[in-house]
Amino acid sequence: MENKLIKNKVRSSTQQFLNIAEIKGDTVIMRDGSLRSVLMVSSINFSLKSEDEQNAIVASYVSFLNNIDFPLQIVVQSRELNIDNYLEKLKQREKEQVNELLKIQTSEYLKYITELVSMGKIMSKRFYIIVPYNPESDKRRNFFSSLLDAFKPSMLITMKEKRFQKLRSELDRRVERIASGLSSMGLNAVQLDTQSLIELYYNTYNPATSANQSLSPVNELRIGDIANNKI
């Protein structure tokens, strides 16, 4: 009984600090009514570029920043690369290989990868840009308009959905601007869909659990489950 109470207390504490209200339509809805889109961005090896190419990239980056009139968040996430599944596939390939020479080569490659992993952790890096949109109209909402909505629940739901679509279209414009600016630097940007967003936040809040526990389908997930390790 005591362990159950402690567990519930931890869950409540986790939910309390999670500022996400909902994830839908490839968009993160925050508790304060603002929206977020997340772009996963490719990388370039700057040191391998020529001096002229480096100067061009820096100039494009400066131009990119000067043309933005809203805040951005750049996140670099480093994770230990788990290649257990890859190693299992190699072992299976080795067993199924008919050609003796290819079987030996597969075995040697498997040993090489295994030794390489045992020497140290292999890290992978992912780069994200979080694009926000916080409508000024949310700040002007007064007590009486909120009270009026309380007596019209069906209309409130409809208006909320219409409002979400409107705000999302504004956010999409920002995303397009960012993707275009990144493209000028030779970077590819992909907007995360709903499933990818849930996986991103699940892996972020549960780094240990996510390595061994897979996610449920999107339509069965809730934000509280992500925070509370119930997935």
C-alpha positions as CSV (number, residue, x, y, z in Angstrom):
1,M,0.0,0.0,0.0
2,E,2.8,2.4,0.9
3,N,4.7,1.6,-2.3
4,K,1.5,2.4,-4.3
5,L,1.1,5.7,-2.6
6,I,4.8,6.6,-3.3
7,K,4.3,5.6,-7.0
8,N,1.2,7.7,-7.3
9,K,3.0,10.6,-5.7
10,V,5.8,10.4,-8.3
11,R,3.4,10.2,-11.1
12,S,1.5,13.3,-9.9
13,S,4.8,15.1,-9.6
14,T,5.8,14.2,-13.1
15,Q,2.5,15.4,-14.6
16,Q,2.7,18.6,-12.7
17,F,5.9,19.6,-14.5
18,L,4.8,18.5,-17.9
19,N,3.7,21.6,-19.8
20,I,2.2,19.7,-22.7
21,A,-1.6,19.6,-22.8
22,E,-2.1,17.6,-26.0
23,I,-0.4,16.4,-29.2
24,K,-2.5,16.3,-32.3
25,G,-2.4,17.3,-36.0
26,D,1.4,17.1,-36.0
27,T,1.3,19.9,-33.4
28,V,2.2,20.2,-29.7
29,I,-0.4,22.2,-27.7
30,M,1.0,23.7,-24.5
31,R,-1.0,24.3,-21.4
32,D,-0.9,28.1,-21.9
33,G,-2.6,27.7,-25.3
34,S,0.5,28.2,-27.4
35,L,1.5,25.8,-30.2
36,R,4.8,24.1,-31.1
37,S,6.0,22.4,-34.3
38,V,9.3,20.4,-34.2
39,L,11.6,20.1,-37.2
40,M,14.3,17.4,-37.4
41,V,17.2,18.9,-39.2
42,S,20.1,17.3,-41.0
43,S,23.7,18.2,-40.3
44,I,26.8,19.2,-42.4
45,N,30.4,18.6,-41.7
46,F,31.6,22.2,-41.6
47,S,35.3,21.4,-41.2
48,L,35.3,19.5,-44.5
49,K,34.1,22.4,-46.4
50,S,36.4,24.7,-48.3
51,E,36.9,28.3,-47.0
52,D,34.6,29.7,-49.6
53,E,31.9,27.2,-48.8
54,Q,32.3,27.9,-45.1
55,N,31.9,31.6,-45.7
56,A,28.8,31.0,-47.7
57,I,27.3,28.9,-45.0
58,V,28.0,31.5,-42.3
59,A,26.5,34.2,-44.5
60,S,23.4,32.2,-45.1
61,Y,23.1,31.5,-41.4
62,V,23.4,35.2,-40.5
63,S,20.7,36.0,-43.1
64,F,18.5,33.2,-41.8
65,L,18.7,34.7,-38.2
66,N,18.1,38.2,-39.4
67,N,14.9,37.2,-41.2
68,I,13.3,35.7,-38.2
69,D,11.1,37.9,-36.0
70,F,10.0,35.2,-33.5
71,P,11.9,33.0,-31.0
72,L,13.3,29.6,-31.9
73,Q,14.7,26.8,-29.8
74,I,17.6,24.6,-31.1
75,V,18.0,21.3,-29.4
76,V,20.9,18.8,-29.9
77,Q,20.1,15.4,-28.5
78,S,22.8,12.9,-27.9
79,R,21.9,9.3,-27.3
80,E,23.7,6.0,-27.0
81,L,23.2,4.1,-30.2
82,N,21.5,0.7,-29.6
83,I,22.5,-1.7,-32.3
84,D,21.4,-4.9,-30.7
85,N,18.7,-5.4,-33.3
86,Y,21.2,-4.9,-36.1
87,L,23.6,-7.4,-34.6
88,E,20.8,-10.0,-34.3
89,K,20.0,-9.5,-38.0
90,L,23.6,-10.0,-38.9
91,K,23.6,-13.3,-36.9
92,Q,20.5,-14.4,-38.7
93,R,22.1,-13.5,-42.0
94,E,25.2,-15.5,-41.1
95,K,23.1,-18.6,-40.4
96,E,21.0,-18.3,-43.6
97,Q,24.0,-17.6,-45.8
98,V,24.6,-20.4,-48.4
99,N,27.7,-19.0,-50.0
100,E,30.7,-20.1,-47.7
101,L,32.8,-17.0,-48.6
102,L,30.0,-14.6,-47.8
103,K,29.3,-16.5,-44.6
104,I,32.9,-16.0,-43.5
105,Q,32.8,-12.3,-44.4
106,T,29.5,-11.8,-42.5
107,S,31.0,-13.5,-39.5
108,E,34.2,-11.4,-39.6
109,Y,32.1,-8.2,-40.0
110,L,29.9,-9.2,-37.0
111,K,33.0,-9.8,-34.9
112,Y,34.4,-6.4,-35.9
113,I,31.2,-4.5,-35.0
114,T,30.9,-6.4,-31.7
115,E,34.5,-5.5,-30.8
116,L,34.0,-1.9,-31.9
117,V,30.9,-1.5,-29.6
118,S,32.7,-3.2,-26.7
119,M,35.5,-0.6,-26.9
120,G,33.2,2.3,-26.0
121,K,29.7,3.8,-26.4
122,I,28.6,4.8,-29.9
123,M,26.7,8.0,-29.7
124,S,24.2,9.3,-32.2
125,K,23.2,13.0,-32.4
126,R,19.9,14.4,-33.7
127,F,19.2,18.1,-34.3
128,Y,15.8,19.7,-33.7
129,I,14.3,23.2,-34.1
130,I,11.2,24.0,-32.1
131,V,9.0,26.6,-33.8
132,P,6.5,28.3,-31.4
133,Y,3.3,30.3,-32.0
134,N,1.7,32.1,-29.1
135,P,-1.3,34.1,-30.2
136,E,-1.7,37.5,-28.6
137,S,-5.5,37.0,-28.4
138,D,-5.0,34.4,-25.7
139,K,-3.8,37.2,-23.4
140,R,-6.9,39.3,-24.0
141,R,-9.4,36.7,-23.0
142,N,-11.4,38.0,-20.0
143,F,-13.3,36.4,-17.2
144,F,-16.8,36.9,-18.7
145,S,-16.0,35.3,-22.1
146,S,-14.6,32.3,-20.3
147,L,-17.7,32.1,-18.1
148,L,-20.0,32.4,-21.2
149,D,-18.1,29.5,-22.8
150,A,-18.8,27.3,-19.8
151,F,-22.5,27.4,-20.5
152,K,-22.0,26.4,-24.2
153,P,-19.8,23.3,-24.1
154,S,-20.7,22.0,-27.6
155,M,-20.0,25.4,-29.1
156,L,-16.8,25.7,-27.2
157,I,-15.5,22.4,-28.6
158,T,-16.4,23.5,-32.2
159,M,-14.8,26.9,-31.6
160,K,-11.7,25.3,-30.1
161,E,-11.2,23.1,-33.2
162,K,-11.8,26.0,-35.5
163,R,-9.4,28.1,-33.5
164,F,-6.8,25.3,-33.5
165,Q,-6.9,25.0,-37.3
166,K,-6.5,28.8,-37.6
167,L,-3.6,28.9,-35.2
168,R,-2.0,25.9,-36.8
169,S,-2.1,27.5,-40.3
170,E,-0.2,30.5,-38.8
171,L,2.3,28.1,-37.3
172,D,2.7,26.2,-40.6
173,R,3.7,29.5,-42.3
174,R,6.5,29.9,-39.7
175,V,7.6,26.3,-40.3
176,E,7.8,26.9,-44.1
177,R,9.9,30.0,-43.5
178,I,12.3,28.1,-41.3
179,A,12.5,25.1,-43.7
180,S,13.2,27.5,-46.6
181,G,16.0,29.3,-44.6
182,L,17.6,26.0,-43.6
183,S,17.5,24.9,-47.2
184,S,19.6,27.9,-48.2
185,M,22.4,26.5,-46.0
186,G,22.2,23.1,-47.5
187,L,20.2,21.6,-44.6
188,N,17.2,19.4,-44.9
189,A,14.3,19.8,-42.4
190,V,11.4,17.4,-41.9
191,Q,8.4,18.4,-39.7
192,L,7.7,15.6,-37.1
193,D,4.2,14.1,-37.4
194,T,2.1,13.2,-34.4
195,Q,3.6,9.7,-33.9
196,S,7.2,11.1,-34.2
197,L,6.4,13.9,-31.7
198,I,5.0,11.4,-29.2
199,E,8.1,9.2,-29.6
200,L,10.4,12.2,-29.2
201,Y,8.8,13.3,-25.9
202,Y,8.5,9.7,-24.7
203,N,12.2,9.1,-25.3
204,T,13.1,12.4,-23.7
205,Y,11.2,11.9,-20.5
206,N,11.9,8.2,-20.3
207,P,15.4,7.6,-21.7
208,A,16.0,4.3,-19.9
209,T,12.5,2.8,-20.4
210,S,12.3,3.8,-24.1
211,A,15.3,1.7,-25.0
212,N,13.4,-1.5,-24.1
213,Q,9.7,-0.6,-24.2
214,S,8.0,0.2,-27.4
215,L,5.2,2.7,-27.9
216,S,1.5,1.8,-28.3
217,P,-0.4,3.1,-31.3
218,V,-1.1,6.8,-31.4
219,N,-4.8,6.5,-30.9
220,E,-4.2,4.7,-27.6
221,L,-1.7,7.2,-26.2
222,R,-2.3,10.0,-23.7
223,I,0.2,12.7,-22.6
224,G,-0.1,11.5,-19.0
225,D,1.0,8.0,-20.0
226,I,4.2,9.4,-21.5
227,A,5.0,11.2,-18.3
228,N,4.1,8.3,-16.1
229,N,5.8,5.4,-17.9
230,K,2.4,3.7,-18.6
231,I,3.1,3.2,-22.3
